[in-house]
Amino acid sequence: MMVAVFTAMVLAFICGWLGRDRLAVFFFAACLVLAAGLFLFEIYSPEHGFRMPWIQTDFESTQVCA
């Protein structure tokens, strides 16, 4: 997925350099949308998502054994 983000970014730079401003803006917007989609996929994916152990959302009972 990062390949798609970087490809869109490179195409935006190339189109901007060649003077095709509208196409460059389109590819730049596509790069931003792809990057946001990748971020949301990485955060919310249960299989591939980032694990953040310092954020615990599950309630665990803490019992002290004497």
KOLGU-4560 file (N, C-alpha, C; in nm, 3 decimals, padded with zeros to 5 digits):
<recs>
<n_xx: 00.083 n_yy: -00.120 n_zz: 00.000 ca_xx: 00.000 ca_yy: 00.000 ca_zz: 00.000 c_xx: 00.087 c_yy: 00.126 c_zz: 00.000 mol: A seq: 1 type: MET>
<n_xx: 00.202 n_yy: 00.117 n_zz: 00.068 ca_xx: 00.293 ca_yy: 00.231 ca_zz: 00.067 c_xx: 00.344 c_yy: 00.258 c_zz: -00.074 mol: A seq: 2 type: MET>
<n_xx: 00.355 n_yy: 00.154 n_zz: -00.154 ca_xx: 00.400 ca_yy: 00.172 ca_zz: -00.293 c_xx: 00.301 c_yy: 00.261 c_zz: -00.369 mol: A seq: 3 type: VAL>
<n_xx: 00.172 n_yy: 00.241 n_zz: -00.345 ca_xx: 00.071 ca_yy: 00.324 ca_zz: -00.411 c_xx: 00.081 c_yy: 00.469 c_zz: -00.365 mol: A seq: 4 type: ALA>
<n_xx: 00.107 n_yy: 00.490 n_zz: -00.237 ca_xx: 00.120 ca_yy: 00.626 ca_zz: -00.184 c_xx: 00.241 c_yy: 00.696 c_zz: -00.248 mol: A seq: 5 type: VAL>
<n_xx: 00.354 n_yy: 00.627 n_zz: -00.251 ca_xx: 00.474 ca_yy: 00.688 ca_zz: -00.307 c_xx: 00.464 c_yy: 00.704 c_zz: -00.459 mol: A seq: 6 type: PHE>
<n_xx: 00.396 n_yy: 00.612 n_zz: -00.525 ca_xx: 00.376 ca_yy: 00.625 ca_zz: -00.669 c_xx: 00.291 c_yy: 00.749 c_zz: -00.701 mol: A seq: 7 type: THR>
<n_xx: 00.185 n_yy: 00.769 n_zz: -00.625 ca_xx: 00.102 ca_yy: 00.888 ca_zz: -00.645 c_xx: 00.181 c_yy: 01.015 c_zz: -00.617 mol: A seq: 8 type: ALA>
<n_xx: 00.267 n_yy: 01.011 n_zz: -00.516 ca_xx: 00.348 ca_yy: 01.129 ca_zz: -00.483 c_xx: 00.449 c_yy: 01.159 c_zz: -00.594 mol: A seq: 9 type: MET>
<n_xx: 00.514 n_yy: 01.056 n_zz: -00.644 ca_xx: 00.611 ca_yy: 01.076 ca_zz: -00.752 c_xx: 00.543 c_yy: 01.125 c_zz: -00.879 mol: A seq: 10 type: VAL>
<n_xx: 00.427 n_yy: 01.069 n_zz: -00.909 ca_xx: 00.353 ca_yy: 01.116 ca_zz: -01.026 c_xx: 00.310 c_yy: 01.262 c_zz: -01.010 mol: A seq: 11 type: LEU>
<n_xx: 00.274 n_yy: 01.302 n_zz: -00.889 ca_xx: 00.239 ca_yy: 01.442 ca_zz: -00.864 c_xx: 00.359 c_yy: 01.532 c_zz: -00.886 mol: A seq: 12 type: ALA>
<n_xx: 00.476 n_yy: 01.490 n_zz: -00.838 ca_xx: 00.597 ca_yy: 01.572 ca_zz: -00.858 c_xx: 00.634 c_yy: 01.581 c_zz: -01.006 mol: A seq: 13 type: PHE>
<n_xx: 00.624 n_yy: 01.469 n_zz: -01.077 ca_xx: 00.659 ca_yy: 01.469 ca_zz: -01.219 c_xx: 00.562 c_yy: 01.555 c_zz: -01.299 mol: A seq: 14 type: ILE>
<n_xx: 00.432 n_yy: 01.542 n_zz: -01.270 ca_xx: 00.333 ca_yy: 01.624 ca_zz: -01.340 c_xx: 00.351 c_yy: 01.772 c_zz: -01.309 mol: A seq: 15 type: CYS>
<n_xx: 00.385 n_yy: 01.804 n_zz: -01.186 ca_xx: 00.410 ca_yy: 01.943 ca_zz: -01.150 c_xx: 00.533 c_yy: 01.998 c_zz: -01.220 mol: A seq: 16 type: GLY>
<n_xx: 00.634 n_yy: 01.916 n_zz: -01.233 ca_xx: 00.758 ca_yy: 01.957 ca_zz: -01.299 c_xx: 00.736 c_yy: 01.979 c_zz: -01.449 mol: A seq: 17 type: TRP>
<n_xx: 00.647 n_yy: 01.897 n_zz: -01.506 ca_xx: 00.618 ca_yy: 01.909 ca_zz: -01.649 c_xx: 00.515 c_yy: 02.017 c_zz: -01.680 mol: A seq: 18 type: LEU>
<n_xx: 00.459 n_yy: 02.081 n_zz: -01.577 ca_xx: 00.365 ca_yy: 02.190 ca_zz: -01.598 c_xx: 00.220 c_yy: 02.147 c_zz: -01.607 mol: A seq: 19 type: GLY>
<n_xx: 00.191 n_yy: 02.024 n_zz: -01.576 ca_xx: 00.052 ca_yy: 01.976 ca_zz: -01.577 c_xx: -00.004 c_yy: 01.989 c_zz: -01.436 mol: A seq: 20 type: ARG>
<n_xx: -00.045 n_yy: 02.112 n_zz: -01.403 ca_xx: -00.081 ca_yy: 02.145 ca_zz: -01.266 c_xx: -00.207 c_yy: 02.072 c_zz: -01.217 mol: A seq: 21 type: ASP>
<n_xx: -00.308 n_yy: 02.063 n_zz: -01.299 ca_xx: -00.432 ca_yy: 01.997 ca_zz: -01.256 c_xx: -00.408 c_yy: 01.849 c_zz: -01.228 mol: A seq: 22 type: ARG>
<n_xx: -00.330 n_yy: 01.784 n_zz: -01.313 ca_xx: -00.299 ca_yy: 01.644 ca_zz: -01.292 c_xx: -00.211 c_yy: 01.625 c_zz: -01.168 mol: A seq: 23 type: LEU>
<n_xx: -00.122 n_yy: 01.720 n_zz: -01.144 ca_xx: -00.037 ca_yy: 01.714 ca_zz: -01.025 c_xx: -00.121 c_yy: 01.727 c_zz: -00.898 mol: A seq: 24 type: ALA>
<n_xx: -00.219 n_yy: 01.817 n_zz: -00.899 ca_xx: -00.306 ca_yy: 01.834 ca_zz: -00.783 c_xx: -00.390 c_yy: 01.708 c_zz: -00.762 mol: A seq: 25 type: VAL>
<n_xx: -00.436 n_yy: 01.646 n_zz: -00.870 ca_xx: -00.512 ca_yy: 01.522 ca_zz: -00.859 c_xx: -00.429 c_yy: 01.413 c_zz: -00.794 mol: A seq: 26 type: PHE>
<n_xx: -00.305 n_yy: 01.395 n_zz: -00.842 ca_xx: -00.219 ca_yy: 01.290 ca_zz: -00.785 c_xx: -00.180 c_yy: 01.323 c_zz: -00.641 mol: A seq: 27 type: PHE>
<n_xx: -00.163 n_yy: 01.451 n_zz: -00.609 ca_xx: -00.133 ca_yy: 01.489 ca_zz: -00.472 c_xx: -00.250 c_yy: 01.458 c_zz: -00.379 mol: A seq: 28 type: PHE>
<n_xx: -00.371 n_yy: 01.487 n_zz: -00.425 ca_xx: -00.490 ca_yy: 01.455 ca_zz: -00.346 c_xx: -00.505 c_yy: 01.303 c_zz: -00.331 mol: A seq: 29 type: ALA>
<n_xx: -00.476 n_yy: 01.230 n_zz: -00.438 ca_xx: -00.481 ca_yy: 01.083 ca_zz: -00.431 c_xx: -00.378 c_yy: 01.031 c_zz: -00.331 mol: A seq: 30 type: ALA>
<n_xx: -00.262 n_yy: 01.094 n_zz: -00.327 ca_xx: -00.159 ca_yy: 01.054 ca_zz: -00.231 c_xx: -00.208 c_yy: 01.075 c_zz: -00.087 mol: A seq: 31 type: CYS>
<n_xx: -00.272 n_yy: 01.188 n_zz: -00.061 ca_xx: -00.325 ca_yy: 01.215 ca_zz: 00.073 c_xx: -00.435 c_yy: 01.116 c_zz: 00.112 mol: A seq: 32 type: LEU>
<n_xx: -00.524 n_yy: 01.087 n_zz: 00.017 ca_xx: -00.633 ca_yy: 00.993 ca_zz: 00.046 c_xx: -00.578 c_yy: 00.854 c_zz: 00.071 mol: A seq: 33 type: VAL>
<n_xx: -00.482 n_yy: 00.811 n_zz: -00.010 ca_xx: -00.422 ca_yy: 00.679 ca_zz: 00.009 c_xx: -00.346 c_yy: 00.671 c_zz: 00.141 mol: A seq: 34 type: LEU>
<n_xx: -00.277 n_yy: 00.778 n_zz: 00.178 ca_xx: -00.204 ca_yy: 00.779 ca_zz: 00.304 c_xx: -00.301 c_yy: 00.773 c_zz: 00.423 mol: A seq: 35 type: ALA>
<n_xx: -00.412 n_yy: 00.845 n_zz: 00.415 ca_xx: -00.511 ca_yy: 00.840 ca_zz: 00.523 c_xx: -00.574 c_yy: 00.702 c_zz: 00.532 mol: A seq: 36 type: ALA>
<n_xx: -00.603 n_yy: 00.643 n_zz: 00.418 ca_xx: -00.657 ca_yy: 00.507 ca_zz: 00.418 c_xx: -00.560 c_yy: 00.406 c_zz: 00.475 mol: A seq: 37 type: GLY>
<n_xx: -00.433 n_yy: 00.419 n_zz: 00.442 ca_xx: -00.332 ca_yy: 00.330 ca_zz: 00.497 c_xx: -00.320 c_yy: 00.347 c_zz: 00.647 mol: A seq: 38 type: LEU>
<n_xx: -00.323 n_yy: 00.472 n_zz: 00.693 ca_xx: -00.316 ca_yy: 00.499 ca_zz: 00.838 c_xx: -00.433 c_yy: 00.434 c_zz: 00.911 mol: A seq: 39 type: PHE>
<n_xx: -00.553 n_yy: 00.452 n_zz: 00.859 ca_xx: -00.670 ca_yy: 00.394 ca_zz: 00.925 c_xx: -00.666 c_yy: 00.242 c_zz: 00.921 mol: A seq: 40 type: LEU>
<n_xx: -00.617 n_yy: 00.184 n_zz: 00.811 ca_xx: -00.604 ca_yy: 00.039 ca_zz: 00.803 c_xx: -00.504 c_yy: -00.012 c_zz: 00.906 mol: A seq: 41 type: PHE>
<n_xx: -00.392 n_yy: 00.057 n_zz: 00.921 ca_xx: -00.289 ca_yy: 00.014 ca_zz: 01.015 c_xx: -00.337 c_yy: 00.025 c_zz: 01.160 mol: A seq: 42 type: GLU>
<n_xx: -00.415 n_yy: 00.125 n_zz: 01.189 ca_xx: -00.460 ca_yy: 00.146 ca_zz: 01.327 c_xx: -00.573 c_yy: 00.049 c_zz: 01.363 mol: A seq: 43 type: ILE>
<n_xx: -00.670 n_yy: 00.034 n_zz: 01.275 ca_xx: -00.791 ca_yy: -00.041 ca_zz: 01.310 c_xx: -00.790 c_yy: -00.188 c_zz: 01.268 mol: A seq: 44 type: TYR>
<n_xx: -00.689 n_yy: -00.233 n_zz: 01.198 ca_xx: -00.686 ca_yy: -00.372 ca_zz: 01.155 c_xx: -00.650 c_yy: -00.462 c_zz: 01.274 mol: A seq: 45 type: SER>
<n_xx: -00.735 n_yy: -00.562 n_zz: 01.306 ca_xx: -00.705 ca_yy: -00.649 ca_zz: 01.419 c_xx: -00.587 c_yy: -00.742 c_zz: 01.391 mol: A seq: 46 type: PRO>
<n_xx: -00.561 n_yy: -00.773 n_zz: 01.266 ca_xx: -00.452 ca_yy: -00.863 ca_zz: 01.234 c_xx: -00.321 c_yy: -00.790 c_zz: 01.208 mol: A seq: 47 type: GLU>
<n_xx: -00.328 n_yy: -00.678 n_zz: 01.136 ca_xx: -00.206 ca_yy: -00.609 ca_zz: 01.096 c_xx: -00.187 c_yy: -00.477 c_zz: 01.169 mol: A seq: 48 type: HIS>
<n_xx: -00.277 n_yy: -00.442 n_zz: 01.258 ca_xx: -00.273 ca_yy: -00.312 ca_zz: 01.323 c_xx: -00.161 c_yy: -00.300 c_zz: 01.425 mol: A seq: 49 type: GLY>
<n_xx: -00.130 n_yy: -00.177 n_zz: 01.458 ca_xx: -00.029 ca_yy: -00.152 ca_zz: 01.559 c_xx: -00.083 c_yy: -00.192 c_zz: 01.695 mol: A seq: 50 type: PHE>
<n_xx: -00.003 n_yy: -00.257 n_zz: 01.773 ca_xx: -00.043 ca_yy: -00.294 ca_zz: 01.907 c_xx: 00.007 c_yy: -00.186 c_zz: 02.003 mol: A seq: 51 type: ARG>
<n_xx: -00.085 n_yy: -00.131 n_zz: 02.080 ca_xx: -00.050 ca_yy: -00.026 ca_zz: 02.174 c_xx: -00.084 c_yy: -00.075 c_zz: 02.314 mol: A seq: 52 type: MET>
<n_xx: 00.008 n_yy: -00.144 n_zz: 02.379 ca_xx: -00.024 ca_yy: -00.204 ca_zz: 02.509 c_xx: -00.049 c_yy: -00.101 c_zz: 02.618 mol: A seq: 53 type: PRO>
<n_xx: -00.004 n_yy: 00.020 n_zz: 02.601 ca_xx: -00.027 ca_yy: 00.121 ca_zz: 02.704 c_xx: -00.171 c_yy: 00.174 c_zz: 02.700 mol: A seq: 54 type: TRP>
<n_xx: -00.246 n_yy: 00.143 n_zz: 02.594 ca_xx: -00.386 ca_yy: 00.181 ca_zz: 02.586 c_xx: -00.468 c_yy: 00.054 c_zz: 02.603 mol: A seq: 55 type: ILE>
<n_xx: -00.524 n_yy: 00.036 n_zz: 02.717 ca_xx: -00.604 ca_yy: -00.083 ca_zz: 02.746 c_xx: -00.751 c_yy: -00.042 c_zz: 02.746 mol: A seq: 56 type: GLN>
<n_xx: -00.827 n_yy: -00.100 n_zz: 02.656 ca_xx: -00.969 ca_yy: -00.068 ca_zz: 02.650 c_xx: -01.056 c_yy: -00.179 c_zz: 02.708 mol: A seq: 57 type: THR>
<n_xx: -00.996 n_yy: -00.294 n_zz: 02.731 ca_xx: -01.072 ca_yy: -00.406 ca_zz: 02.789 c_xx: -01.065 c_yy: -00.398 c_zz: 02.940 mol: A seq: 58 type: ASP>
<n_xx: -01.179 n_yy: -00.430 n_zz: 03.003 ca_xx: -01.184 ca_yy: -00.431 ca_zz: 03.148 c_xx: -01.132 c_yy: -00.564 c_zz: 03.199 mol: A seq: 59 type: PHE>
<n_xx: -01.029 n_yy: -00.561 n_zz: 03.277 ca_xx: -00.974 ca_yy: -00.682 ca_zz: 03.336 c_xx: -00.990 c_yy: -00.674 c_zz: 03.486 mol: A seq: 60 type: GLU>
<n_xx: -01.039 n_yy: -00.781 n_zz: 03.544 ca_xx: -01.052 ca_yy: -00.779 ca_zz: 03.688 c_xx: -00.917 c_yy: -00.808 c_zz: 03.751 mol: A seq: 61 type: SER>
<n_xx: -00.882 n_yy: -00.728 n_zz: 03.844 ca_xx: -00.754 ca_yy: -00.748 ca_zz: 03.914 c_xx: -00.784 c_yy: -00.803 c_zz: 04.051 mol: A seq: 62 type: THR>
<n_xx: -00.755 n_yy: -00.928 n_zz: 04.069 ca_xx: -00.776 ca_yy: -00.993 ca_zz: 04.198 c_xx: -00.643 c_yy: -01.015 c_zz: 04.264 mol: A seq: 63 type: GLN>
<n_xx: -00.639 n_yy: -00.984 n_zz: 04.390 ca_xx: -00.516 ca_yy: -01.002 ca_zz: 04.465 c_xx: -00.530 c_yy: -01.131 c_zz: 04.546 mol: A seq: 64 type: VAL>
<n_xx: -00.438 n_yy: -01.221 n_zz: 04.523 ca_xx: -00.437 ca_yy: -01.346 ca_zz: 04.599 c_xx: -00.348 c_yy: -01.328 c_zz: 04.720 mol: A seq: 65 type: CYS>
<n_xx: -00.401 n_yy: -01.358 n_zz: 04.838 ca_xx: -00.324 ca_yy: -01.340 ca_zz: 04.960 c_xx: -00.252 c_yy: -01.465 c_zz: 05.002 mol: A seq: 66 type: ALA>
</recs>
